[in-house]
């Protein structure tokens, strides 16, 4: 936990692990398949095409991991910062009302999901600084949460469609991907009770450990900077 105003904690994504290895492995497989093409193409062209395609997928997976930001979160004394390849957002700790594991009801059971949920006083603090590109990406990344809710009859399928209608929040009208993301966020709040969803792959420790760290940062901030 930071003990000076200038200190912060940097969090790194799990998803970036093994990126260089996958890129190198993909290059080796591509080179090997191209070599085989020179000698065996006429007899095994379909098999060789499949090997080449799989090799490209391995390389692309590694490349996408490699292009992820080096740091996914920065926990400063005053704010929580999130970094994504498509943009970033940041919020003051005193804008957060709840941090906890996200769970879904399945029959009589509650199943813990691989996300941490953050409930805000108002989503306006994110809407004002999120980029359209990041908003659009988050809509697609959060689709699994809606699919699960539909499977558990917590939402009807039609209401899970993306809406690009203008969204008015505190007399300010948002349009395009940001409006669509706000609409999606409104749906997720009604289902799970959180505005923001932090995937387990975006941090470098166990989910319960990160929940406790975020709570400690918020508590520490509130003690020094009361709302």
LINGILIN-V135646 format. One record per residue. N is the residue number from 0. PHI is phi in degrees with one decimal (none if undefined). PSI is psi in radians with two decimals (NA if undefined). OMEGA is omega in degrees with one decimal (none if undefined). Layout:
n=N phi=PHI psi=PSI omega=OMEGA
n=N phi=PHI psi=PSI omega=OMEGA
//
This chain:
n=0 phi=none psi=2.31 omega=-178.6
n=1 phi=-58.2 psi=2.40 omega=178.6
n=2 phi=-116.3 psi=0.08 omega=175.4
n=3 phi=-138.1 psi=2.69 omega=-174.2
n=4 phi=-61.4 psi=-0.49 omega=-175.3
n=5 phi=-87.5 psi=-0.17 omega=-174.6
n=6 phi=-84.6 psi=2.72 omega=175.9
n=7 phi=-151.7 psi=2.88 omega=177.8
n=8 phi=-110.7 psi=2.26 omega=177.5
n=9 phi=-100.2 psi=2.33 omega=-179.7
n=10 phi=-117.0 psi=2.37 omega=-175.4
n=11 phi=-114.6 psi=2.57 omega=-175.3
n=12 phi=-79.4 psi=2.45 omega=172.6
n=13 phi=-65.2 psi=-0.57 omega=-173.6
n=14 phi=-62.8 psi=-0.30 omega=-178.4
n=15 phi=-84.3 psi=-0.20 omega=-177.9
n=16 phi=-62.4 psi=2.54 omega=174.8
n=17 phi=65.8 psi=0.26 omega=-177.5
n=18 phi=-64.5 psi=-0.79 omega=-179.1
n=19 phi=-66.3 psi=-0.67 omega=179.1
n=20 phi=-62.6 psi=-0.77 omega=180.0
n=21 phi=-65.9 psi=-0.68 omega=177.7
n=22 phi=-64.1 psi=-0.78 omega=179.8
n=23 phi=-65.3 psi=-0.74 omega=179.1
n=24 phi=-62.8 psi=-0.72 omega=177.9
n=25 phi=-62.0 psi=-0.73 omega=178.7
n=26 phi=-63.7 psi=-0.71 omega=179.3
n=27 phi=-63.1 psi=-0.80 omega=-180.0
n=28 phi=-64.5 psi=-0.70 omega=178.6
n=29 phi=-63.5 psi=-0.78 omega=179.2
n=30 phi=-62.9 psi=-0.72 omega=-179.6
n=31 phi=-66.6 psi=-0.73 omega=-180.0
n=32 phi=-67.3 psi=-0.62 omega=177.2
n=33 phi=-65.8 psi=-0.63 omega=176.7
n=34 phi=-65.1 psi=-0.77 omega=178.2
n=35 phi=-64.3 psi=-0.59 omega=178.9
n=36 phi=-58.8 psi=-0.58 omega=-177.2
n=37 phi=-65.7 psi=-0.48 omega=-174.6
n=38 phi=-110.9 psi=-0.49 omega=-169.6
n=39 phi=-121.2 psi=0.15 omega=-173.3
n=40 phi=-59.2 psi=-0.77 omega=-175.5
n=41 phi=-63.6 psi=-0.54 omega=-176.5
n=42 phi=-96.3 psi=-0.49 omega=-173.1
n=43 phi=-133.3 psi=0.69 omega=-172.6
n=44 phi=-63.6 psi=-0.64 omega=-179.5
n=45 phi=-69.1 psi=-0.71 omega=178.1
n=46 phi=-65.4 psi=-0.71 omega=-179.4
n=47 phi=-69.0 psi=-0.61 omega=175.5
n=48 phi=-63.4 psi=-0.69 omega=178.6
n=49 phi=-65.3 psi=-0.74 omega=178.0
n=50 phi=-63.0 psi=-0.75 omega=179.5
n=51 phi=-64.3 psi=-0.72 omega=178.9
n=52 phi=-63.0 psi=-0.79 omega=178.9
n=53 phi=-62.6 psi=-0.66 omega=179.4
n=54 phi=-64.6 psi=-0.70 omega=178.4
n=55 phi=-66.1 psi=-0.64 omega=178.2
n=56 phi=-64.0 psi=-0.74 omega=178.5
n=57 phi=-60.8 psi=-0.80 omega=179.5
n=58 phi=-63.7 psi=-0.76 omega=-178.3
n=59 phi=-64.4 psi=-0.69 omega=177.5
n=60 phi=-60.4 psi=-0.79 omega=177.9
n=61 phi=-64.1 psi=-0.68 omega=-179.6
n=62 phi=-65.9 psi=-0.74 omega=179.0
n=63 phi=-63.9 psi=-0.67 omega=175.4
n=64 phi=-64.0 psi=-0.71 omega=-177.1
n=65 phi=-64.7 psi=-0.59 omega=-177.7
n=66 phi=-81.2 psi=-0.07 omega=173.6
n=67 phi=-64.2 psi=2.59 omega=177.5
n=68 phi=-58.0 psi=2.55 omega=177.8
n=69 phi=-59.8 psi=-0.65 omega=-179.3
n=70 phi=-117.6 psi=2.29 omega=-179.2
n=71 phi=-97.4 psi=-0.53 omega=178.7
n=72 phi=-139.8 psi=2.55 omega=170.4
n=73 phi=-126.7 psi=2.14 omega=-179.1
n=74 phi=-105.0 psi=1.75 omega=177.9
n=75 phi=-96.8 psi=3.07 omega=-179.0
n=76 phi=-63.1 psi=-0.63 omega=-174.4
n=77 phi=-98.0 psi=-0.49 omega=-167.7
n=78 phi=-143.0 psi=2.78 omega=170.5
n=79 phi=-106.8 psi=2.12 omega=-179.3
n=80 phi=-109.6 psi=2.36 omega=177.2
n=81 phi=-119.6 psi=2.32 omega=-178.9
n=82 phi=-121.1 psi=2.31 omega=-178.1
n=83 phi=-134.6 psi=2.72 omega=179.4
n=84 phi=-61.3 psi=-0.37 omega=-178.5
n=85 phi=-102.3 psi=0.14 omega=179.1
n=86 phi=147.0 psi=-2.82 omega=-178.1
n=87 phi=-156.6 psi=2.86 omega=167.9
n=88 phi=-142.4 psi=2.84 omega=175.5
n=89 phi=-148.9 psi=2.57 omega=-178.8
n=90 phi=-139.8 psi=2.59 omega=174.2
n=91 phi=-74.4 psi=2.54 omega=-179.0
n=92 phi=-59.7 psi=-0.59 omega=-178.0
n=93 phi=-75.1 psi=-0.06 omega=172.9
n=94 phi=-85.2 psi=-0.19 omega=-177.0
n=95 phi=-93.8 psi=2.31 omega=178.2
n=96 phi=-105.7 psi=-0.38 omega=-178.5
n=97 phi=-156.6 psi=2.46 omega=173.8
n=98 phi=-133.2 psi=2.20 omega=-179.6
n=99 phi=-166.5 psi=3.02 omega=174.0
n=100 phi=-66.6 psi=2.58 omega=176.8
n=101 phi=-95.9 psi=2.30 omega=179.1
n=102 phi=-130.0 psi=2.79 omega=179.6
n=103 phi=-129.0 psi=2.48 omega=179.9
n=104 phi=-87.5 psi=2.23 omega=176.3
n=105 phi=-127.8 psi=1.72 omega=-173.8
n=106 phi=69.2 psi=-2.15 omega=177.7
n=107 phi=-94.7 psi=-0.01 omega=-175.7
n=108 phi=-104.2 psi=2.67 omega=172.0
n=109 phi=-110.2 psi=2.17 omega=-178.3
n=110 phi=-105.6 psi=2.21 omega=177.9
n=111 phi=-75.7 psi=2.27 omega=-179.2
n=112 phi=-97.1 psi=2.76 omega=-178.0
n=113 phi=-78.7 psi=0.88 omega=179.8
n=114 phi=-140.3 psi=2.67 omega=166.5
n=115 phi=-107.2 psi=2.31 omega=-179.3
n=116 phi=-100.4 psi=2.49 omega=176.4
n=117 phi=-126.1 psi=2.12 omega=176.5
n=118 phi=-100.9 psi=2.34 omega=-176.1
n=119 phi=-110.7 psi=2.78 omega=171.8
n=120 phi=-62.3 psi=-0.70 omega=177.7
n=121 phi=-156.4 psi=2.44 omega=178.8
n=122 phi=-71.2 psi=-0.14 omega=-178.2
n=123 phi=-59.8 psi=-0.57 omega=-178.0
n=124 phi=-65.4 psi=-0.41 omega=175.3
n=125 phi=-91.1 psi=-0.71 omega=-177.2
n=126 phi=-57.0 psi=-0.53 omega=-176.8
n=127 phi=-75.6 psi=-0.35 omega=-176.7
n=128 phi=-127.2 psi=0.05 omega=178.3
n=129 phi=-82.2 psi=2.51 omega=179.4
n=130 phi=-86.7 psi=2.64 omega=176.6
n=131 phi=-56.6 psi=-0.63 omega=-179.3
n=132 phi=-64.7 psi=-0.78 omega=178.7
n=133 phi=-69.0 psi=-0.71 omega=178.4
n=134 phi=-58.0 psi=-0.78 omega=179.6
n=135 phi=-63.1 psi=-0.70 omega=-179.7
n=136 phi=-67.3 psi=-0.73 omega=-179.3
n=137 phi=-64.5 psi=-0.58 omega=177.0
n=138 phi=-56.4 psi=-0.79 omega=-177.4
n=139 phi=-75.6 psi=-0.63 omega=179.7
n=140 phi=-68.1 psi=-0.45 omega=-178.4
n=141 phi=-93.3 psi=0.08 omega=-176.9
n=142 phi=-61.2 psi=-0.63 omega=-179.3
n=143 phi=-60.1 psi=-0.58 omega=178.6
n=144 phi=-65.5 psi=-0.66 omega=178.1
n=145 phi=-71.7 psi=-0.69 omega=178.6
n=146 phi=-61.0 psi=-0.74 omega=178.3
n=147 phi=-63.8 psi=-0.72 omega=179.0
n=148 phi=-63.5 psi=-0.69 omega=177.7
n=149 phi=-65.8 psi=-0.67 omega=179.3
n=150 phi=-64.1 psi=-0.59 omega=-179.8
n=151 phi=-93.3 psi=0.23 omega=177.8
n=152 phi=60.0 psi=0.54 omega=177.0
n=153 phi=-93.6 psi=-0.17 omega=178.9
n=154 phi=-154.6 psi=2.54 omega=176.8
n=155 phi=-85.5 psi=2.63 omega=-172.0
n=156 phi=-59.8 psi=-0.69 omega=-177.3
n=157 phi=-61.2 psi=-0.61 omega=-178.3
n=158 phi=-76.1 psi=-0.11 omega=177.8
n=159 phi=-87.3 psi=-0.06 omega=179.4
n=160 phi=-72.4 psi=2.65 omega=179.3
n=161 phi=-73.7 psi=2.32 omega=176.9
n=162 phi=-112.8 psi=2.23 omega=178.2
n=163 phi=-106.5 psi=0.35 omega=175.4
n=164 phi=-68.5 psi=2.61 omega=177.3
n=165 phi=-56.5 psi=2.50 omega=-177.7
n=166 phi=-120.9 psi=2.13 omega=-178.6
n=167 phi=-100.3 psi=2.23 omega=-178.4
n=168 phi=-135.4 psi=2.01 omega=-178.4
n=169 phi=50.4 psi=0.87 omega=174.7
n=170 phi=70.8 psi=0.08 omega=174.9
n=171 phi=-108.8 psi=2.31 omega=-176.6
n=172 phi=-100.3 psi=2.23 omega=177.2
n=173 phi=-107.0 psi=2.54 omega=-178.4
n=174 phi=-130.3 psi=2.97 omega=175.0
n=175 phi=66.9 psi=-2.55 omega=-176.6
n=176 phi=-59.7 psi=-0.59 omega=179.4
n=177 phi=-66.3 psi=-0.72 omega=176.5
n=178 phi=-62.5 psi=-0.74 omega=179.1
n=179 phi=-63.5 psi=-0.69 omega=178.8
n=180 phi=-67.6 psi=-0.67 omega=177.5
n=181 phi=-64.2 psi=-0.70 omega=176.1
n=182 phi=-61.8 psi=-0.78 omega=178.1
n=183 phi=-63.3 psi=-0.72 omega=179.3
n=184 phi=-62.1 psi=-0.69 omega=177.6
n=185 phi=-60.6 psi=-0.69 omega=176.9
n=186 phi=-64.2 psi=-0.81 omega=-175.9
n=187 phi=-67.8 psi=-0.61 omega=176.3
n=188 phi=-62.4 psi=-0.72 omega=-178.9
n=189 phi=-67.4 psi=-0.45 omega=-177.9
n=190 phi=-91.2 psi=-0.89 omega=-171.4
n=191 phi=-107.5 psi=-0.30 omega=178.0
n=192 phi=89.0 psi=0.21 omega=-178.7
n=193 phi=-131.3 psi=2.64 omega=176.9
n=194 phi=-89.8 psi=-0.65 omega=-176.2
n=195 phi=-119.3 psi=2.52 omega=-178.1
n=196 phi=-128.2 psi=2.04 omega=-178.1
n=197 phi=-98.6 psi=1.96 omega=-178.9
n=198 phi=-71.0 psi=2.58 omega=-176.8
n=199 phi=-59.8 psi=-0.52 omega=-178.2
n=200 phi=-73.7 psi=-0.14 omega=-175.0
n=201 phi=-93.6 psi=0.03 omega=177.4
n=202 phi=-137.4 psi=2.88 omega=-164.7
n=203 phi=-104.2 psi=0.46 omega=-178.8
n=204 phi=-150.8 psi=3.11 omega=179.8
n=205 phi=-64.9 psi=2.61 omega=-173.8
n=206 phi=-62.0 psi=-0.72 omega=179.7
n=207 phi=-66.2 psi=-0.62 omega=178.5
n=208 phi=-65.1 psi=-0.70 omega=-179.5
n=209 phi=-71.5 psi=-0.63 omega=175.3
n=210 phi=-57.4 psi=-0.82 omega=-179.0
n=211 phi=-65.1 psi=-0.66 omega=178.7
n=212 phi=-63.7 psi=-0.78 omega=179.0
n=213 phi=-62.8 psi=-0.71 omega=178.7
n=214 phi=-64.8 psi=-0.70 omega=178.5
n=215 phi=-64.3 psi=-0.72 omega=178.6
n=216 phi=-63.0 psi=-0.75 omega=179.1
n=217 phi=-64.4 psi=-0.78 omega=-179.9
n=218 phi=-62.6 psi=-0.76 omega=179.7
n=219 phi=-62.8 psi=-0.71 omega=-179.9
n=220 phi=-66.4 psi=-0.74 omega=-179.4
n=221 phi=-63.6 psi=-0.58 omega=-179.8
n=222 phi=-69.6 psi=-0.54 omega=-177.3
n=223 phi=-98.0 psi=-0.50 omega=-179.0
n=224 phi=-130.2 psi=1.31 omega=-177.5
n=225 phi=-62.7 psi=2.46 omega=-178.5
n=226 phi=-65.5 psi=NA omega=none
//
